[in-house]
Structure formats: structure tokens, C-alpha cells
Amino acid sequence: MRRLCFLVLKLVYNSVMRICFIRSDKGYPDSRVEKEMYALSKEHEVFLLGWNREKAGEDVIHEKHGIHGKEFDYYLIPEPASYGGGMKRMIGPMKRFWKRAYRWLSENQDRYDVIHVVNFDTAKPAFKAARKFKKKIVYDIFDYYADSYNAPGIVKSIIRNAENKYISKADMTIICSEERKLQISGSDPKKLIIVENTPEDIEVRNDFVLDPSSVPGKPKVVYAGMLVFDRFLKETSEVMMSRKDIEWHVAGYGVLRPYIEECADNNDNIFYYGPLPYDDILALEKKCDIMTALQNPYVPNNRYSAPNKFYEALMLGKPIIMCRNGTLYNQIRIHGIGDVIEVLDVDVKTEIANSLDKVLLMRDRWESMGNTARELYERKYPWSKSVKALLDGYRSFLNAL
């Protein structure tokens, strides 16, 4: 009997892995990181090692952050750096972050079994620590790095070769769509799984309070995400500033934050809510009428994009406006759940304005469009499918630990 109890306890113990996510920012608000951490926490212990770019200091900052009511440990390395400052300006801060991340992983090697690497910019210290301390390593590609930045061809080639080597060395690689297989075709992953950017099917709160100046009944367009140049946010803001028949509600952080704050300060129909936790982002989107997912296809990485906003619009049952790039935009046209704009060789502001007018004219159909979008989410893009792929992938490690 004692022997049986020992075997059961050993089985239970060995079935729980300690997973260290590593991210080149704070890891919140970060919809994909938060969803994956929460999903994995159903079977494993999960925490995050990240980078606080707004603070300086010698001591790693320990914080606790809630995801759907469950608390997670975040260990943040304070090292000042800008968002969207260009690759040259990031080299120094990035090297310092790598050095400090490796030191933390070394000093805390007994606290984790797996390092879950988010993107190329955290790979160097993570792979070095995994190799030295014999840990499993997962390489999660949110953005394929060589296609994410403007850089000379030789630099892109060097980065692409390095990233493909990391993919080939990882115990498991994660991509967000089938299309990304083509993007990483120069690598040879040992195990490849797809975890889509679709949101969890949760009961989204109704108690989010819009800005007091928002006018009830006036159509509300929402964008909540990274405030960066390749999302056509400046063009969208100029459209919004030119008309008073609609409102624009924005949340997030990034290099364009000061610009968005200025727009909100100077225009009665533009509202900025700052960075928000993911639950609040969904609650804000639920309160609004039209969502946008405008990613510039001139950026190579965006050609393989699977925008969170597309999936969130489906889950929330909202009309959405997207650019014609990647493949997901076809779903909008096929199912009639929004509008698709051209952004290559056209006046983007005119395209955005015309698209908004089209969707506004469909106002009496928003409910039926939302029902169609929701049905598409449940049938084709449920988060439960990605959770199963993620958990099954991690279960494959258990015998090797």
C-alpha cells in the first residue's frame, strides 16, 4: 500500500512542470501571453520573467498580476529602453537585458523545468540557460523577427539564419497560424504546434465604464492594442478628427502613446484609456460597436498575420474592418461580417473613411452580422482547440523530465 501511494505521489509530482515564460516587455497587458499562461496553469506552475523598460535599478522587481482571478508571479528586470525606437537604439539595452536575464535564470535554475521563449529577442539567454542547466525549451513565435523590422538585407539574413537555428534546436515551436509554416520554412522544428490568437470563450463583463464624455447611442469604433506605426493609427486618428458622427475609443501602449493622448485631449470624440488588462480590453470592446485590425502589409511579418482583433471581434460578435493582407480577411468577405480595405497604392485615410461609412450604413444588420461572427468563432476558431494543442504539446515533455 505504501509503495502504491509513493508511485501515485511520484506520478502526480512528475505531471506538474514549472514553466518560466520569458518576454522582452512586462508581459501585461499581453493577450497572448496571458491566455497561454492561464491555460498552462490548469496543469502546471507558471510564472514570467520580463523586462520593465520604464524603470532602472539593480534589483529584479517581483509583482503579482491576476489573470481571470488567478494570481501569477512576474519577475521584471528594470532596464530603461524605448518602445519602437529602432533596432540600433535597442542593441545596448537589449544586451544588458540578456545579461541580466541569464543571471536570473542561472541563480534560479531550480525553480523551473521549462523555459517558454517569446520571440527571438529573448532567445539568447534562454537557450544558453536551457543548454547549461538541461531544461526543456519552447520557442513561441508571436512575430518572426527578421520580417518584423526594416533592416539591411545582410542583417535580415543573419537574423533569419539565427532564428531558424533556434527553431530547429527548440524542443517545441509554437506558431499562430498555418500560414506561418511558409514563413519558417528554412527551419526544421522538432515539434510544431499551432496556437491561434483567438480569445478564450469567457463571459465578458458588462460593467466597463466608458469615458463620461462619451455620447450614448453614437457609434463607437474601438482599437485596443500596440500603439505602433504599422497599425495605421495616425491615419485613423485623422479620419476621426475630421468627423463628429462617430467616436474612437483607444487603449494600449507603445511609441504612439503620446500622440494618441494628444488626440484625445484635443478632440471630443476621441478617448484614450491607457494600457488595460486583457479582461478590461475585452470589456471595452464589448461596449463599442465596430472593431479595426489594420496591419500594414508592407511589413513582411504582417503578410502572415493573425490579428488578435479579428478573433476578438468574432467572439464578441462585432463588425470588423481589416486590411487586405494575410488570409483571414477573406472570412470577412465570405461571411459578410464587416469590411476590407486596400492600403497599397491608395489614400489610406480615404479608404478608412469610406469603409466606416459602409459599416455605418449596415447598422440595422449589426446584430445579425454579430451572430454570424460568433457562430464562426465557435465552429472554426474556438480557444479550446488551441488550449488542447498547447497542453498536449507540454504533456509530450513529461516522460523526458
C-alpha positions in Angstrom: 0.0 0.0 0.0 2.8 2.4 0.9 4.5 1.5 -2.4 1.3 2.3 -4.3 0.9 5.7 -2.5 4.5 6.5 -3.3 4.0 5.8 -7.0 0.8 7.8 -7.1 2.6 10.8 -5.5 5.5 10.4 -7.9 3.2 10.4 -10.9 1.3 13.5 -9.7 4.6 15.3 -8.9 6.1 14.4 -12.3 3.0 15.5 -14.2 3.4 19.1 -13.0 6.0 21.2 -14.7 7.3 24.5 -13.6 7.3 26.9 -16.6 9.2 30.1 -16.9 7.9 32.4 -19.6 10.4 35.0 -20.8 9.2 38.1 -22.6 11.0 41.3 -23.7 8.5 43.5 -22.0 6.4 43.4 -18.9 4.1 40.6 -20.1 1.0 42.6 -19.3 -1.2 43.7 -20.8 -0.4 41.0 -23.3 -3.3 39.0 -24.5 -1.4 36.0 -26.0 1.0 35.7 -23.1 -1.8 35.9 -20.5 -4.0 33.4 -22.3 -1.2 30.9 -22.6 -0.1 31.3 -19.0 -3.6 30.8 -17.8 -4.2 27.8 -20.0 -1.0 26.1 -18.9 -1.7 26.9 -15.2 -4.5 24.4 -15.3 -1.9 21.6 -15.2 1.4 23.3 -14.4 3.1 26.0 -12.3 3.7 29.1 -14.4 5.5 32.4 -13.9 7.1 35.1 -16.1 10.5 36.7 -16.3 10.1 40.0 -18.2 11.6 43.4 -18.9 10.4 46.7 -17.4 11.6 49.3 -19.8 10.3 52.3 -17.8 12.4 51.8 -14.7 16.1 51.5 -13.7 17.6 49.6 -10.8 19.8 46.7 -9.7 17.1 44.6 -8.1 14.6 42.5 -10.1 11.1 43.6 -9.4 8.6 41.0 -8.1 5.0 41.7 -8.9 1.8 39.6 -8.8 -0.8 40.0 -11.6 -4.2 38.4 -11.9 -5.5 36.6 -15.0 -9.1 35.7 -14.7 -8.9 35.8 -11.0 -5.8 33.7 -10.6 -2.5 35.3 -9.4 0.8 34.8 -11.2 4.3 35.8 -10.3 6.1 38.3 -12.6 9.8 39.0 -12.2 10.7 42.1 -14.1 14.2 43.3 -14.9 14.3 47.1 -14.7 16.4 48.3 -17.7 15.4 51.6 -19.4 14.6 51.3 -23.2 12.2 52.8 -25.6 9.4 51.1 -27.5 9.7 51.4 -31.2 13.0 53.2 -31.1 14.6 51.3 -33.9 17.0 48.4 -33.9 20.1 50.5 -33.4 18.9 52.2 -30.3 17.8 48.8 -28.8 21.2 47.0 -29.1 22.7 48.3 -25.9 19.6 47.9 -23.7 18.8 44.5 -25.2 22.3 43.2 -24.4 22.0 44.4 -20.8 18.6 42.7 -20.6 20.0 39.5 -21.9 22.9 39.5 -19.5 20.6 40.1 -16.5 18.0 37.6 -17.7 20.7 34.9 -18.0 22.0 35.8 -14.5 18.4 35.4 -13.1 17.9 32.1 -14.9 21.2 30.8 -13.5 20.5 31.9 -10.0 17.0 30.4 -10.1 17.7 27.3 -12.1 16.0 25.1 -9.5 12.7 27.0 -9.9 11.8 25.9 -13.5 11.8 22.8 -15.7 10.8 24.6 -19.0 11.7 28.0 -20.4 8.9 29.3 -22.7 10.6 31.7 -25.0 8.5 34.5 -26.6 10.2 35.7 -29.8 13.8 36.0 -30.9 14.6 38.9 -28.7 14.6 36.7 -25.6 16.1 33.6 -27.2 19.8 34.1 -26.5 19.8 34.0 -22.6 17.0 31.4 -22.6 18.7 28.9 -24.9 22.0 29.4 -23.2 20.4 28.6 -19.8 18.4 25.7 -21.1 21.5 24.1 -22.6 23.7 24.6 -19.5 21.1 23.5 -16.9 19.4 20.8 -19.1 16.0 22.4 -19.2 13.3 21.9 -21.9 12.7 24.9 -24.1 9.7 26.1 -26.1 10.0 28.7 -28.8 6.8 30.7 -29.3 6.8 32.9 -32.4 4.5 35.8 -31.9 6.4 37.7 -34.6 9.1 36.3 -36.9 11.9 38.7 -36.1 13.6 39.0 -39.5 10.3 40.1 -41.0 9.3 42.5 -38.2 11.9 45.3 -38.7 13.3 47.4 -41.5 17.0 46.4 -41.8 19.6 45.9 -44.5 19.3 42.6 -46.4 22.5 41.2 -44.8 21.2 42.0 -41.3 17.9 40.3 -42.1 19.7 37.3 -43.4 21.8 37.0 -40.3 18.8 37.3 -38.0 16.7 34.8 -40.2 19.5 32.2 -40.0 19.9 32.7 -36.3 16.2 32.4 -35.6 15.8 29.3 -37.8 18.6 27.7 -35.7 16.7 28.4 -32.5 13.5 27.0 -34.0 15.4 23.8 -35.0 17.0 23.5 -31.6 13.8 24.0 -29.5 12.0 21.1 -28.0 8.8 22.6 -29.3 7.9 25.5 -31.6 4.6 27.4 -31.5 3.2 29.4 -34.4 -0.2 31.3 -34.6 -1.5 30.1 -37.9 -1.0 27.5 -40.7 0.4 30.4 -42.9 3.4 30.8 -40.7 4.7 27.4 -41.7 5.7 29.0 -45.0 7.5 31.8 -43.1 9.7 29.4 -41.1 10.3 27.0 -44.0 14.0 27.5 -43.6 14.0 25.7 -40.2 13.5 22.2 -39.1 11.3 22.2 -35.9 11.4 19.0 -33.8 7.7 19.5 -32.8 5.4 22.2 -34.2 2.0 23.2 -32.9 -0.4 25.9 -33.7 -1.9 28.1 -31.0 -4.2 30.7 -32.7 -4.6 34.3 -31.4 -8.3 33.6 -30.7 -9.6 34.7 -27.2 -11.0 32.5 -24.5 -14.7 32.0 -24.6 -15.4 33.7 -21.3 -18.3 35.8 -20.0 -17.1 39.3 -20.8 -18.0 41.8 -18.2 -20.7 44.4 -18.8 -19.5 46.9 -16.2 -16.7 48.6 -18.1 -17.3 52.4 -17.8 -16.7 54.4 -20.9 -15.4 57.9 -20.6 -18.1 60.2 -19.1 -17.9 62.4 -22.2 -18.9 59.6 -24.5 -22.4 60.1 -26.0 -24.9 57.3 -25.6 -26.1 56.0 -28.9 -23.3 57.5 -31.0 -21.5 54.7 -33.0 -18.2 53.8 -31.3 -15.1 52.5 -33.0 -12.5 50.7 -30.8 -8.9 49.8 -31.1 -7.1 48.2 -28.1 -3.5 47.0 -28.7 0.0 48.1 -29.5 0.2 51.8 -30.4 2.7 51.5 -33.3 3.0 52.9 -36.8 2.1 49.8 -38.8 -1.5 49.8 -37.5 -2.5 52.9 -39.4 -3.4 54.6 -36.2 -2.3 58.1 -37.4 -4.4 57.7 -40.5 -7.4 56.5 -38.4 -7.0 59.4 -35.9 -7.0 62.0 -38.7 -10.2 60.4 -40.1 -11.8 60.5 -36.6 -10.7 64.2 -36.0 -12.4 65.2 -39.3 -15.9 64.0 -38.3 -18.1 64.2 -35.3 -20.7 61.5 -36.1 -18.6 58.7 -34.5 -16.4 58.1 -31.5 -13.0 56.4 -31.3 -12.1 54.6 -28.2 -8.4 53.6 -27.8 -6.4 51.6 -25.3 -2.8 50.3 -25.2 0.8 51.4 -25.1 3.7 51.9 -27.5 5.6 54.6 -29.3 2.5 56.4 -30.5 1.0 56.8 -27.0 1.9 60.5 -26.6 0.3 61.2 -30.0 -2.9 59.3 -29.1 -3.1 61.1 -25.7 -2.8 64.5 -27.5 -5.5 63.5 -30.0 -7.8 62.6 -27.0 -7.0 65.8 -25.2 -7.9 67.9 -28.2 -10.9 66.1 -29.7 -14.3 65.5 -28.0 -14.9 62.2 -29.9 -11.5 60.5 -29.2 -11.0 58.7 -25.9 -7.8 57.1 -24.6 -7.8 54.7 -21.6 -4.1 53.9 -21.3 -2.8 50.3 -21.0 -5.5 47.9 -19.8 -5.5 44.3 -18.5 -6.8 41.9 -21.1 -10.1 41.4 -19.3 -10.7 45.1 -19.5 -9.7 45.2 -23.2 -12.4 42.7 -24.0 -14.9 44.6 -21.8 -14.1 47.9 -23.6 -14.5 46.2 -27.0 -17.8 44.8 -25.9 -19.1 48.3 -25.1 -18.2 49.6 -28.6 -19.8 48.9 -32.0 -17.0 48.5 -34.6 -13.6 47.0 -34.3 -10.5 47.5 -36.5 -7.5 45.3 -37.3 -5.4 47.4 -39.7 -1.9 46.0 -40.2 0.3 47.3 -42.9 1.1 44.5 -45.5 4.2 46.4 -46.5 5.7 44.9 -43.3 6.5 41.3 -44.3 5.6 39.9 -40.9 2.0 41.2 -41.4 1.5 39.2 -44.5 1.3 36.2 -42.3 -0.5 38.0 -39.5 -3.4 36.5 -37.5 -4.6 39.7 -35.6 -6.0 39.2 -32.1 -8.6 41.8 -33.0 -10.1 39.6 -35.8 -10.7 36.7 -33.4 -11.9 39.0 -30.6 -14.5 40.6 -33.0 -15.7 37.1 -33.8 -16.0 36.1 -30.2 -17.7 39.3 -29.2 -20.0 39.4 -32.3 -18.7 42.8 -33.6 -18.4 44.0 -37.2 -14.7 44.4 -38.1 -12.6 46.4 -40.6 -9.4 44.8 -41.8 -6.7 45.4 -44.5 -6.5 43.0 -47.4 -3.4 41.0 -46.4 -2.8 37.6 -45.0 -5.7 35.2 -45.4 -8.2 36.0 -42.6 -9.7 39.0 -44.4 -11.3 36.5 -46.8 -13.5 35.4 -43.9 -14.9 38.9 -43.6 -15.9 39.0 -47.2 -17.2 35.4 -47.4 -19.4 35.8 -44.3 -20.3 39.5 -44.6 -19.2 40.4 -41.1 -17.5 43.8 -41.8 -15.4 45.4 -44.5 -12.0 45.0 -46.1 -9.9 48.0 -47.2 -7.0 48.4 -49.7 -3.9 50.1 -48.3 -1.3 49.6 -51.1 -1.0 52.5 -53.6 -4.2 54.2 -52.4 -5.0 57.1 -50.0 -5.4 55.1 -46.8 -7.4 57.8 -45.0 -10.0 57.8 -47.8 -10.2 54.0 -47.6 -10.7 54.1 -43.8 -13.4 56.8 -44.1 -15.3 55.0 -46.9 -15.1 51.7 -45.0 -16.5 53.3 -41.9 -19.4 54.8 -43.9 -20.1 51.3 -45.4 -20.3 49.7 -42.0 -22.4 52.5 -40.5 -24.9 52.1 -43.3 -25.2 48.4 -42.2 -26.3 49.4 -38.7 -29.6 47.6 -38.9 -27.6 44.4 -39.7 -25.0 44.6 -36.9 -26.9 42.2 -34.8 -27.2 39.5 -37.5 -23.6 40.2 -38.5 -22.6 39.6 -34.9 -24.4 36.4 -34.7 -22.7 35.1 -37.9 -19.3 36.2 -36.5 -20.0 34.4 -33.2 -21.0 31.2 -35.0 -17.8 31.3 -37.0 -15.8 31.7 -33.8 -17.5 28.7 -32.2 -17.2 26.5 -35.3 -13.7 27.3 -36.6 -11.7 29.3 -34.1 -12.6 28.2 -30.5 -9.8 28.8 -28.0 -10.4 25.3 -26.6 -8.8 23.9 -29.7 -5.6 25.9 -29.1 -5.6 25.0 -25.4 -5.7 21.3 -26.3 -2.8 21.7 -28.7 -0.8 23.7 -26.0 -1.4 21.2 -23.2 -0.9 18.2 -25.4 2.4 19.7 -26.5 3.6 20.1 -23.0 2.4 16.6 -22.0 4.8 15.2 -24.5 7.7 16.5 -22.3 6.7 14.6 -19.2 8.4 11.4 -19.9 11.6 13.3 -20.6 11.7 15.2 -17.4 
